[in-house]
């Protein structure tokens, strides 16, 4: 086991962390939260006919290598048609 001693000067507790890193991290976190909550980063979901067609195209592409996955994609496409 290794022991590590850390010496923290008394002024560090009263003034907090020094430098721009904490403020930059706070600003960056706020920007990321703002971007995630906005609609301008999200792609619109495809409509049901478009999504069904896309699932069927993917199923056709995967049929030769992964037939069970292709069957799952077809099942999802048929469920989308019923919805």
N, C-alpha and C positions, 0 to 999 in steps of 0.2 A: 504494500500500500504506500502511496506517495502522499506526503503532507504538503500542503501549499499554504503559506502564510501571505495574507493580503494586508497591506498597510494602507488604510484610508485616512487621509488627513482630516482634521476636524472641520476645516472650512468646506470640504466637499459636501458634507451633510447639510450645511446651511445654504449653499449656493446651488446645489444640484449639479447635474452634469454640465460640463462646459463645452462650448463649441456649437457649431450649427447642426450637428447630426440629429439631436432630438427634435429640433424644430423642422428640419427637413423630413424626417421620418413621419412626424405628425402631419405635415402638409401633404406628403405623398399618400398617406393613408386616407386623408380626406378626399383627395382627388380620385383615388381608386373607388372609394365608396360612392362618390358622385357619378362617376362613369358607369358603375354597375347599376345604379338606380335610374339612369336616364334611358330613354328609348332609342337614342341615336346610335348606340353600339349593338343593339340587338337586330338580328335579321328577322324579317317577318316569316312566320311559319307558313309553309306551303299549304294551299287549299287541299281538301280531301281528294279531288281527282288527280291533282299533280302528285300528291304524296303516294297515292295508290299506284300510279304509273311508275314512279321512281322505285317503289318497292318491288314491283314486278320486273323492272329492268335489272335491278340488283339481283333478284332471284335467278334470272336467266344467266347472269354473268357468273354466279357462284354454283350453278347446277352441276357442272362437270367436276369441280374440285371439292365442294362441300354440299352434298345433296340435302343433308338434314338442315343446314342453315338456310338453304334455298326454300325448303318447305316451311320453315319458320317465317321467312319473309313473305311467302305467299299467304300464309295464315294471317299475318298482320295486315296484308293488303285486303283480304276478304273481310276482316273485322272493320277496317276503315270504310269499306263500301256500305256496310250495314249501319254504321253510325250516322 
